[in-house]
Amino acid sequence: MDQGYRHGRTRHPEGALSDGSTELRELQIEVPLTKWSLVVKNVQSDRKLLGGVLLEFAKQKERVGAAVGNDRLYLELQRVIVDATLALVEAGALTLVPPKHAAG
């Protein structure tokens, strides 16, 4: 049973992409669950930061730049990351914990 992740790596959940997002369908980014926090921390940050993190895990590196550089695709990519995170939490594959605050 595949719920959007395989062998400790994440993929967009089935049905997560809208019908017009063929460009993102072609983009495969397999992020190990141990590194997923890097993606989540940068999903709402600067495009270049998120793009840099995703480049590390992308199979088609040239498509990451196209997705991050296009406003519509970038928003869709952010939505897919949020949806994938929710699917992982719901499946019990990922646990959310509050951030640790420095004393002071």
Backbone as a ProteinNet text record, in pm:
[ID]
protein_1_A
[PRIMARY]
MDQGYRHGRTRHPEGALSDGSTELRELQIEVPLTKWSLVVKNVQSDRKLLGGVLLEFAKQKERVGAAVGNDRLYLELQRVIVDATLALVEAGALTLVPPKHAAG
[TERTIARY]
83.9	0	88.8	82.8	166.7	84.6	126.8	55.5	141.7	219.9	300.1	443.2	481.3	619.5	658.7	786	837.1	975.1	999.1	1133.1	1200.5	1126.6	1184.9	1204.6	1146.9	1158	1017.9	1005.5	873.3	857.7	736.5	694.2	564.6	522.9	396.7	285.4	190.5	79.4	-0.8	-54.7	-137.3	-250.4	-273.9	-379.7	-341.5	-217.2	-177.4	-160.7	-131.4	-109.1	-237.1	-261.6	-378.1	-353.6	-460.3	-450.9	-357.8	-342	-258.9	-112.2	-70.7	66.5	153.8	151.3	231.3	379.6	419.1	560.1	608.9	528	567.1	555	464.5	452.7	583.4	652.6	778.8	894.8	878.4	984.6	978.6	1085.5	1093.1	1197.3	1150.8	1239.7	1214.6	1313.4	1301.2	1384.6	1314.6	1379.8	1371	1483.4	1477.5	1404.1	1325.4	1250.6	1341.2	1463.2	1556.6	1596	1574.8	1609.7	1485.5	1366.5	1243	1232.5	1285.4	1277.4	1346.5	1451.5	1517.4	1422	1340.6	1244.4	1135.1	1080.5	970.5	1014.3	1133.2	1183	1197.4	1219.6	1244.4	1127.1	1016.2	903.8	846.6	851.8	799.6	911	1034.5	1147.2	1175.2	1289.2	1334.3	1334.7	1294.7	1291.7	1426.7	1531.9	1665.1	1704.6	1665	1695.4	1623	1492.5	1416.6	1470.3	1498.2	1552.3	1684.9	1770.3	1899.1	1883.3	1788.6	1763.6	1709.7	1615.6	1555.2	1653.1	1746.3	1846.8	1926.3	1949.6	2026.6	1959.5	1827.1	1752.7	1684.2	1689.4	1618	1690.3	1611.4	1668.4	1692.7	1600.3	1615.1	1643.4	1766.6	1806.2	1765.2	1765.7	1728.8	1582	1498.1	1356.1	1328.9	1417.3	1400.5	1407.7	1506.3	1520.4	1398.4	1344.3	1225	1104.9	1090.2	977.3	989.6	1109.3	1130.6	1124	1161	1161.9	1028.1	930.6	798.4	701.4	634.6	546.4	439.6	371.2	263.4	317.8	428.2	486.3	543.2	600.5	655.9	545.3	433.5	320.8	267.4	262.1	216.3	315.2	442.9	546.1	533.6	511.5	491.2	369.7	261.4	139.8	164.7	239.3	269.7	351.9	447.6	530.1	444.1	355.1	266.1	173.7	116.4	27.8	102.3	225.7	305.2	338.1	367.3	395.8	273.4	157.3	33	7.7	28.9	9.3	104.6	228	325.9	287.5	238.9	196.5	75.6	-21.9	-142	-111	-11.1	26.3	114	156.5	241.6	387.8	425.3	564.2	648.1	581.6	649.3	579.3	657.6	603.1	649.3	556.6	589.5	616.6	722.6	755.9	780	747.3	772.7	922	959.7	1102.3	1157.8	1285.5	1352.9	1395	1365.9	1403.6	1529.8	1616.7	1741.2	1707.9	1778.9	1757.5	1805.4	1731.1	1779.4	1673.6
-117.3	0	124.1	201.1	319.3	442.1	516.8	637.8	759.6	758.8	875	863.6	752.5	735.4	590.6	569.9	434.9	424.6	315.1	284	401.5	470.4	580.9	707.2	713	832.3	880.2	1007.2	1062.4	1095.3	1080.7	1122.5	1196.6	1271.5	1342.5	1239.2	1259.9	1166.2	1161.7	1043.9	1031.7	1132.6	1203.4	1301.8	1436.3	1451.6	1577.8	1688.8	1653.5	1754.7	1780.9	1906.9	1940.7	1895.4	1886.2	1835.2	1916.9	2046	2130.4	2130.4	2046.6	2051.1	1941.6	1929.2	1825.6	1848.6	1975.6	2005.7	1946.6	1955.6	1900.1	1748.6	1692.4	1545.6	1482.8	1553	1502.6	1517.1	1600.9	1627.1	1523.1	1446.8	1347.6	1391.5	1405.3	1440.3	1340	1258.5	1156.9	1199.7	1245.6	1295.5	1188.6	1144.3	1049.4	1113.1	1034	1088.4	1155.5	1107.1	1167.9	1309.9	1346.3	1479.6	1566	1510.4	1581.6	1715	1722.7	1847.7	1963.2	1935.1	2039.5	2100.5	2016.3	2063.2	2144.4	2090.6	2156.7	2292.3	2299.4	2426.1	2533.4	2493.7	2589.7	2608.1	2540.3	2546.5	2688.1	2766.2	2902.7	3007.3	2963.4	3056.8	3104	3160.4	3208.3	3094.3	3123	3022.5	2953.9	3034.2	2979.1	2879.8	2906.7	2812.1	2679.7	2686.7	2564.7	2492.1	2567.9	2506.9	2437.2	2498.3	2437.7	2307.5	2305.3	2182.7	2074.5	2109.1	2010.8	1959.2	2044.2	2000.4	1879.6	1876	1765.3	1630.1	1628.1	1502.1	1478.9	1575.3	1565.1	1476.6	1400.8	1320	1405	1496.3	1585.1	1725.5	1751.9	1876.5	2001.6	1995.1	2111.6	2149.7	2055.1	2084.9	2154.3	2138.7	2207.9	2358	2402.3	2544.4	2599.7	2523.5	2567.1	2578.1	2482.8	2483.8	2597.5	2619.9	2723.8	2862.9	2873.6	3002.1	3048.2	2960.8	2992.9	3008.6	3124	3150.7	3043.3	3006.1	2906.8	2771.1	2729.5	2600.5	2602.3	2714.7	2726.3	2714	2780.1	2769	2625.6	2561.6	2422.9	2330.8	2356	2277.7	2293	2415.5	2437.1	2358.8	2360.7	2288.9	2138.5	2085.9	1942.9	1904.5	1988	1960.4	1958.6	2055.6	2059.7	1938.5	1903	1786.9	1657.1	1644.9	1525.2	1514.6	1628.9	1629.4	1583.1	1634.2	1593.7	1444.4	1393	1250.5	1165.1	1209.8	1136.5	1136.1	1249.2	1257.7	1167.1	1174.5	1092.7	943.7	905.4	764.4	716.5	809.2	772.4	756.7	798.5	787.3	906.5	1012.3	1134.2	1189.2	1231.5	1289.4	1433.6	1520.5	1661.8	1689.7	1762.3	1803.7	1952.5	2020.1	2164.3	2192.9	2306.4	2339.8	2365.1	2335.5	2361.5	2507	2575.3	2716.4	2726.5	2814	2836.8	2909.5	2873.3	2940.9	3084.6	3170.8	3307.8	3400.3
0	0	0	-105	-118.5	-84.3	16.9	56.5	31.3	-75	-107	-59	1.9	43.6	21.3	-2.9	-27.3	33	100	149.3	219	302.2	377.1	296.4	179.1	96	64.1	37.6	10.1	-137	-183	-316	-296.7	-396.9	-377.2	-365.2	-273.4	-259.5	-387.9	-420.4	-540.2	-531.3	-639.5	-643.2	-583.8	-538.9	-476.5	-579.5	-702.5	-805.3	-882.3	-914	-994.4	-1137.8	-1214.2	-1351.5	-1439.3	-1414	-1497.7	-1460	-1368.7	-1318.4	-1378.9	-1510.2	-1573.8	-1553.5	-1542	-1520.3	-1388.6	-1284.9	-1155.4	-1154.1	-1231.9	-1237.6	-1285.2	-1372.9	-1427.6	-1329.5	-1229.6	-1132.7	-1021.3	-1005.9	-898.9	-797.1	-674.6	-565.4	-454.9	-426.5	-322.5	-202.4	-101.7	18.1	126.7	180.3	291.4	409.5	480.1	594.1	695.4	707.5	803.3	762.7	636.4	585.4	558	581.8	547.7	621.6	741.8	818.5	745.2	669.2	590.4	487.7	427.4	328.5	396.7	504.8	574.6	629.6	684.9	740.5	633.9	510.4	403.1	307.7	331.7	237.7	225.7	331.4	326.9	324	308.8	307.8	165.5	146.5	16.8	-85.2	-206.8	-314.4	-333.1	-327.4	-352.2	-243.7	-120.6	-12.8	-34.2	-63.3	-88	-211.2	-317.4	-438.5	-413.4	-332.9	-299.6	-223.2	-129.3	-52.8	-145.7	-231.8	-321.6	-426.1	-468.5	-567	-517.8	-388.3	-331.6	-356.4	-363.5	-371.2	-505.7	-598.2	-725.1	-824.4	-899.9	-1007.3	-1131.5	-1161.9	-1276.6	-1223.6	-1195.6	-1129.1	-1207.2	-1339.6	-1420.2	-1401.4	-1364.5	-1345.8	-1213.1	-1116.7	-988.6	-1012.1	-1088.1	-1117.9	-1189.7	-1284.1	-1356.2	-1262.5	-1171.7	-1078.2	-977.5	-927.6	-827.5	-891.3	-1018.2	-1086.2	-1140.4	-1146.5	-1199.7	-1083.5	-1073.6	-959.9	-940.7	-1048.5	-1038.4	-994.2	-1053.3	-1017.2	-876.3	-835.9	-700.9	-596.7	-618.7	-525.7	-521.4	-636.8	-643	-570.9	-587.9	-520.2	-368.7	-321.5	-178.8	-128.3	-205.8	-167.1	-160.4	-257	-259	-135.2	-97.9	20.2	146.5	158.1	274.5	274.7	159.9	150.3	181.6	132.5	159.7	308.2	371.1	514.6	592.3	557	622.4	603.5	483	456.4	540	554.3	635.1	782.4	832	971.5	993.8	904.1	917.3	910.4	831.5	818	933.4	1018.5	1131	1094.7	974.5	930	974.7	1020.5	1060.5	1184	1280	1402.4	1412.4	1444.6	1461.3	1607.9	1633.4	1770.8	1769.9	1881	1885.1	1878.9	1821.5	1815.3	1954.3	1970.7	2097.3	2097.9	2207.4	2219.8	2302.3	2260.1	2335.3	2465.4	2568	2698.1	2689	2752.7	2756.1	2737.8
[MASK]
++++++++++++++++++++++++++++++++++++++++++++++++++++++++++++++++++++++++++++++++++++++++++++++++++++++++

